[in-house]
Amino acid sequence: MNTPSPYWLRDNCPCPSCRDPRNGQKLFQIHELPADLAVAERHEADGRLEVLWSDGHRSVYRSQDLAAAPEDDGRTERGKRLWEAADFDNGLPGADWAAYLADPGERAAVLSSVVRSGFALLRGVPPAERQVLAVARSFGYVRETNYGELFDVRVEPDPTNLAFTSAAIAPHTDNPYRDPVPTLQLLHCLRNEARGGDSGLVDGFRAAALLREESPEDFAVLTRTPVPFVFRDRTAELRAERPLIGVDPRGRIREVRFNNRSIDTLRGLPDAEPDAFYAAYRRFAAITLRPGLRLTFRLRPGDCLVFDNTRLLHARTAFEQDGHRHLQGCYADLDSLHSALALLRRQAAALDELEGLFAGEGAGEYLGEAVTLAEHMLQAGALAEAAGAPPHLVAAALLHDVGHFHGSGTELMAGRDNRHSHTGADRLGRWFGPEVTEPIRLHVAAKRYLCTVEPAYRAGLSAASEYTLQVQGGPMDETEAAAFAAHPAAADAVALRRWDDHAKRPATTTPPFAHFRPLLAALMG
């Protein structure tokens, strides 16, 4: 491995004195690094790079982290599925609302569709007032605007917006006159009995990419010409000046703002530029109206469409006012959706890692008992669940001996206290809060405590547990017992200890690890 720039390497030191281990935030300022910073020594082995710096600081890096591919924020055309209408001949991406709520995998798939394709359709959302807000809050926060927390899309007697009429609406993005623009829009169908009023979507990134292919000069004009977008009514006056097509510093399409109704008068451009702009604008508008790009479908009561308002242009056919058509909408933002998706993926990876431990190393011996380590932990979780314990305590019972993995149980049986309760709690602290980890941290202390305050308890310990009791410090003295009893998690730790003691029965049927995944996922969230 080649050594990167010293300042880049030191700026990315992962040690806890340089980065907060809870959130990864840096704990130093870049100007605090020495002006003559240099690598004094370096050693590379076993997938790790260790660096001793000229100022005495020591950093250890994982080689895979140093070699990782560049990341971006997922907002540009990179990694997206740029689509045309025919790509969805087999159906729209989405899920049933109940399944979306119940299954983290289903929820991740829906959010992934919004990121990759720009939209998803949730079906079976109760067609009741304000339910659209529940959808937005399932992955983020509602973005309140001058239209309020939510808005009704129906024919109004005195409309302030074309959306509140029965007229056809051409493909457009919402709120281009706002900075920042709401990056997500949700539309929930409550009723749709009118003739007409079908919904349409156009992939604005695909349209912009076609413009770039067919007329690079026009594409360049639309990425550099500032366009004034304005909205005025009795309660608001909003203005933002942005190009119709926004690109990132690498030239990748990042945003489309396209709304003919809201473009104000362009002023102050050099003489030739208005003609160039309008030629490019007309060409781009014509592309967005190509029939092959427009995906048309009908929203039915209970359907909720979630889409990227910086990418997709949405439209509507005209409808007759002989039937009721009522949608409720709200705005939200992509950063929260991206965050929710990242957490779901992180949770899935963590649960896969834990399930792998149960299936792999967990199949081995458990401290001389007649059950395997995995059988013991699954029994403890099942006992807690059967006792009606709250979810956090079921999780603690299930995972209480995670600290024995990676061979540390052998160390304990060799007469050295492996402090597996603390090791396990620290490992699990990456994913769970103290309501789960603290009973685990205290479950060995709980055994020592019970031996002191309940003389009959010790007599019921297995031979292996009696042996480990001695290695772990033996019964507490009165001072230790009083301190333990005062701990906020003491009662939970004692309950966990009792399930631990009874979870050593051979040939006992228990639910598999997969049974507990939804409970664990909910606690991670």
N, C-alpha and C positions, 0 to 999 in steps of 0.2 A: 504494500500500500504506500503510495506517495504521501508525504506529509503536506497537508493543505497549508494555506496562509496561516502564520502563527496567530494573527488576531482573529481570523475566522474560527480557528480551532479553539482558542481560549474563550472566545465569546460563546461557544457552544459547549463548554464544560458542563457535564451533567451532575457534578457532585452537589451535595446538599448545602454547601457553603456558597455555591454559585447560583443554584436554582432552588426555589421552594419545591420540595418533593410533592406537595399537595396539588399545586397548580402549574408547575413548570416555569413560573415567572422568575426573571433574573433578579439577583440580589445585589448587583453592582452596576455602576455606570461605566460606559465604555472609556470615558476619559480617565478613569481610575487605574486602568492598566498601564504598566510602565512603558515609557516611550521607546525603550530599547528591548522590549519583550522578545525572547528567543527561547527555542527548545534547548535545554541543557542535556537531557537524556531522553531516549525513547526506546521502548521495548514492545515488540509485537509478538503475540503468541496466543493460541487457542481462541482466535476470533476476537481478541481484545488488543487495543493499543493503549499503552501506559506512557504518559509524558510527564517528565519532571521539568518544570519551567525555570527560567533564569531567576525569577523572584522567589523560588522555593515552593511554589504551589505545585500540587500533583493532581493530574487528571487521568481518568480511565474512561475510554470510549469503547463501545461495541463497534466492531468493524462494519457490521450490517447497517448501523446508523450513519456512519461516515459515507458509505457507498449508496445510500438510499437515493432514489430518483427525486428530482425537484417536485415539489407539491405546489398547487395553486388553490384558490378558494372555491373552485368548482363553479364559477359563475360565467366563464367564457365558453366558446364553442368547443373547446378542447374536451374530449371525453363525452360529448353529448351525442345523442342520436338525432341527427337532423332528418326530418321526415316529410313525406308527402301523404296525402289522404289515403292512397291505396295501401300504405304500410299498416293500416288498421282495419283492413277488410275482415280480419278474424275477430275483431272486438277491440274495445277500448281498455287501456290499462286501468285497473282499479280493484275494488274488493267490496264485500259486504261489510257494512258498518259494524255489526256485532263481531264478526271475525277480526276486523281491524282492531277493535278495542281489546279483544281477548288474547290475540296471538301476536307477540312481538315480531315474529318473522313476517307475518302478514302486514303489520304496520310498517316495517322496514321496506318491504317490497313496494308499498304504495308511495312512501316518501321517496324512494329511489326512482320511481317513475316520474315524479314531479321534477326531480333533479335532472334525470337523463332525457326524458321526452318532453318535459315542460308541463305535464298535466297528469291528473289521475281523477277517476270518477268513483266516489263512494256511493253505494246503493243501500237503500234501507235506512237512511238517516230519518228519524221520525219527522214527518212533514208538519212540524209545529213551529210556532214563532220562536225565534232566537236560537234555534238549534244550530244554525250556522256558526254561532259563537263557540259552541261546544266543539265543533270540528276544528276550528282554528286553535282553540286552547289545548287540543289533544297533541299538538306538536310545537306550540309557541304562544305568541301573544297577539291580541287584536290590535291593529293599528287604527286608532281613532282619527278621523279627519273632520272637515267641515260638514260632511254628510252624516256625521255621528258615529256611534259605535258600530251600527249596522245601517243598511239602507234597503228600502223596498223598491224592487223593480216591477212596476205595474203602471198602468195608465193613470196619470194624475190630471185633475182638471186644470191646473195651472203649472205645467211642467217647467222646471229650471234646467232640464237636461233632456236631450233627445231620447235617452234611455227610458224616460218616463212617459213615452208615447207608444203608439202601436206601429210606428214607422220602421222600415228596414234600417239596419245599422251596418255600415261597411266595416271590414276588419280594422281594428284599431287597438291601441293600448290605452289604459286608463291613467288619468291624472298626470299627463306629461308636464303639466304646468307646476308640478310640485317637486321640491328638492329637499330631501330625497323622495323619489317616487315610491309609492307602495309596491313592493316587489312581488307580492302574492295577492291574488284575488280569489275569493270563494263565492260561488253562486249556488244557493240551495233552493230547489224547486218545492214550493208548497202546493201549488195548483197549476195545471196547464191544460185547459179545456178549449182553448182558442184554436181556430183554424189558422195554421201558419205558426210563426214564432219559433222556428227551429233554430238551434244554436250552431255556431260555426267557430272553428279554430284554424289559424294559419300559423305555421312555424316561421316566425319572423327571422330567426337565424338562418333557416333554409332559404328564405327569400333573399336575405342579404348576401348569402354565399352565392346564390345564382347571379345576383347583380355583379358581384366581384368576378365571377367566371366570365360573364357575358360582356361586361363593360367596366374594366378596372378603373377607368378614368371617372366614371360616374360614381362608383363606390368610393373613391378617394374624396370626391367633392362632398358626398353626404357624411363622411366621417370628420370633415374639417370645418364645415359651415355651421356656425351657431344659429339655431332656430329659436325664435321667441315663442314660447307657449304661454297662453294667458287664459285665465278663467275669472269671470266677474259675475256676481249676483248681489242680492241685497245684503248678504252676510259675509261675503269673502271676496278678496281680490288676490289672486295667486299668479305668480310669474316665475318661470324658469327658462334658462337659455341653454340648450344642449343640441348637439347634432342629432339627426335622425338615426344614425347608426353610430354607436359608441364602440370604440376598440380599446384594448389594453395596450401597455407600452410595447408589447411584442406584435401588435397588429391583429390580434385575435378578436373576433366579434364578441362583445360583452353585453351590449344593451341595444334594444331597438325602442325608440320613442316615435310612435306613428299615430297621429290623430289629426286628421284634416280639420275637424271642427274647432280645434284649439290653437291652430297656428296663427299668430299675430303677424303684423306687417314686418317684413324683413327690411331693415334700414341700415345704412352705413357701409354697405358692401361696395367694393370697387366696381366700376361700370360693367365689366364683362362678367362678373361673378353671378349676378342674379339670373342671367340667361343660362349659365352653366348649372346653377342650382336647380332651376325649374326643369331643365331637360333631364337631370338625374332624378329629381323627385318624381316626375311623371313616369320615367322608366321603372323606378322602384315600385310606385303605386300599381302600375300595370302588372308587375310580377306578383304582387300580393293578391291580385284578383284572378290569377290563373285558376281555372276550375280544379286542376289536379292538385293544387296545394291546399284547397279548403276542405277540411274535414267537417261534415255536417251530420248532426244527430239531434235527437229530441230529448230534452230533459223531462223526466216523469216525476211525479210526486215522490219525494224521498231521495232523489238524486242530488248529490252535492259535488259540484265540479271545483277542483282546486287546481289553479294554474299560475304559471310564472308570468307576471305582468311586465317583466322586462324583456321577455322573449316572444311570448305568444300574442298574436293579434286575435281578438275575439269579435264575433259578429252575430247578427240575428236577422232572420227573414222577417218581413212585415207580417202582421197577423190581423185577422178580423176581430172587431170588438164584440163578437157574438158569444164569446166564451171567456171564462175567467183565466187569466194568466198572472201568476204572482210568484216572484222569486224574492228571496232575501239574500243580501250579499254583505260581505265585510272584507276588509283588507288585513293582511298580515305581512310578515317579512321572511325572506329566504334564509337569513342568518339563523333564525330560530329553528327553521325546518332542517337546515344542514346540521345544526347542533343536535337536534333530536335524533337524526339519522346516525350521526357519528356515535352517539351514546348507545343506540340500539346495536350498532355493529360492535362496539367495544364490549357491551354486555354479552353479546353472542359469543365473542372470542373468549371472554373470561369464563363463561359457562362451559364452553367446549373444553377449555383448559382444565377446569375442575372435573368435568365428566371424564376426561381422559385420565386424570389421576385415579379416580375411582375404578375405572376399567383396567388400568395398567398396574401401577404399583400397589393400588388398593387391594388387588387380588392376592397379595402376599400375607405373610404371617402378621398377627397383631399381638405383639408382646407376650407370646406364649399362651394366649387364650385359644379357645376352641373355635373361634371365628376369624375370618380375615378382617383386615382393617376396614375395607369397604363395607363388609357385612355389619361390622360394629357401628359404623357411622350411620348407615342407612337405618339400622334398628333404632338408634337414638333419635333420628329425625322422625321416624314413624311413631315412636312412643310419645314424643312431644306433640305431634299432630293429633294422635288419638286422645291425648289429655286435653285437647282444646286450647293449646298454648297459642299465644299471638304469633303472627308470622315471623317476627324478628327472632323469637326464641326457638321456633321450629328450625329456622336457618342456622342458628347458633348450635343447636343440637346436632344437626346434620353435618356441620363443617367443623366441629370442635377439635378434631384431631388432625386437621390439615398440617399442623406443624410436625407431624410424624413422617410426612412424605420426604422424599429425597434422602432416605437412609438414616434419619436421625433417631428412629425408634431403636435401631441396633445400638446406638450410643447409649440410650437410656438403659437398656437391658445389660449393658456392659458396666453399669454402675456410675455413669456420668450423667448428671441432670442436663437434658437437652433443652430445657425451658421451652418445650414444644407449645405450651399455651401462649407464651409471648410471641414465639416465632410465627405461629399460625395466625394470631390476631394481627400482627404486623403485615403478613402477606395479604390477608383478607381486607385490610384497611385500604387497599387500592380500589376496592369495589364497594365496600359496605361501610355503613356508619357505625358509631360506637354502640348503638343498641344491639348490634350483632356481635361486634368484636370484643366488647368488654366482658360479657359473660364467658366468652372463650378464653380471654386472657386470665380470668379468675377461676376457671374450673378446676385447676390443680390446687389452688389455694382453698377452694371450697371443700375438697376432700380433706385437707389438713384441718380445716375449721370444724367440719362435722365430726372428725375423730376426737376433737376436744370437747365439743358441746353435747354430743350424743354418744355416750360410751358404747351403746349397743351397735352403733353404725360400723365401727371398725371391725367388729366380729363378723360382719357380713361381707367384707371385702374378699375378692378372689385372691389366690396366692400371688398371682402376678401383680395385682394392684397393691397388695401389702408390701411386696418387694419394692415397687416404684415409690410407694409412700416414704420409705426410708431414704431412698436416693433423693427424693424431692424435699427433704427437710423434716419429715416426721410430723406428728401432731403439733398444732400451734400452741404457744403459751398464751396466758390470759390476755396479755397486752396485744399480741398479734391478732387474737380472736376478736377482741373489741374493735380494733382498727378495721378488720375485714368486715364485720357486721355493719359498720358505719358507711361502707362504700355504697354508692347509689345502685350499683349493679349486683350487689351481694345476693339479693333474693333470686334474681334470674340465674346467677351462677350456681346457687345451691340447687335450684330446680334442674338445671342442666346436669349437674353432678349426679343427681339421682337417676336420671335417664341414662347417663353414661354407665353407671354401675349395673343397670339392668339390661344393657344392650350387648350381652355376651352369650346369647343362647343359640347354640348350633341348630341348623335345619329350620330356622325361622323364616317365614315368607315375608318379604318387605316390598314396598313399591320400589321401582328402579330410580336411579338418579333423575331420569327424564320427568318423573312425576313431580319433582320439586322445582323444576326449571322455571315455571311461571311465577311461583312464589319468590324465588331468588331474583328473577328479573325485575319484579315489582319493587323489591327492596333496593336493588341497584339504582332504580330510577329516581 
